[in-house]
């Protein structure tokens, strides 16, 4: 595994090309998607036995373990995938100044693996360590193709109560029209004592995403399983359920509820 410059700020991962290994991994992914977890695990382990530095293999082994309910193994596999990538990077790598472009396909396995490790740290309640990962990803992968900013926004608001950091994050992505950002503007403005701005932002959000606003008003709860709001149709019931699962805590606050009911 090598890590080299593409220009003055850009970097890219390189691994020895191995078409057979790629074919084996695609086969394993197909088995995983078909629910054949044990066979998928066996394929990936065989691949790793021949190439122990295959980041994507370790990452997908983590996903297969998670699907099998082997959470400890999944967490450890995610750590190994990230360890391989970090070990290839120079110690002086500047996350805030240097870039890992998603457009370079060979960067994607590490970006996905690092994001996955952040999710595991959240499950383990290691909030600050998870935030560090998501901050690094939004800094070095500037377009944030994997969506780390949505996790960060939630963590800044509901875990840290750092509304200034949340505001700066919104400003970094002015063309993001997700419900997280629309409603996030209202939440942040209210907690920075800009109540009129909060009402204006909430009104706009309620027009763009009315099903979410209904949940805020009436606390309607339904079960939903997903790890990404980007997987839903805009304005759908599923999207509303997902948002409410992530933000019900702050919108259940009496002051926020009063803001919503005052529109």
Secondary structure, 3 states (H helix, E strand, C coil): CEEEECCCCEEEEECCCCHHHHHHHHHHHHHHHCCCHHHHHHHHHHHHHHCCCCHHHHHHHHHHHHHCCCHHHHHHHHHHHHHHHHHHCCCCCCCCCCEECCCCHHHHHHHHHHHHHHHHHHHCCCHHHHHHHHHHHHHHCCCCCCCHHHHHHHHHHHHHCCHHHHHHHHHHCCCCCCHHHHHHHHHHHHHCCCHHHHHHHHHHHHHHCHHHHHHHHHCCCCCCCCCCHHHCCCCCHHHHHHHHHHHHHHHCCHHHHHHHHCC
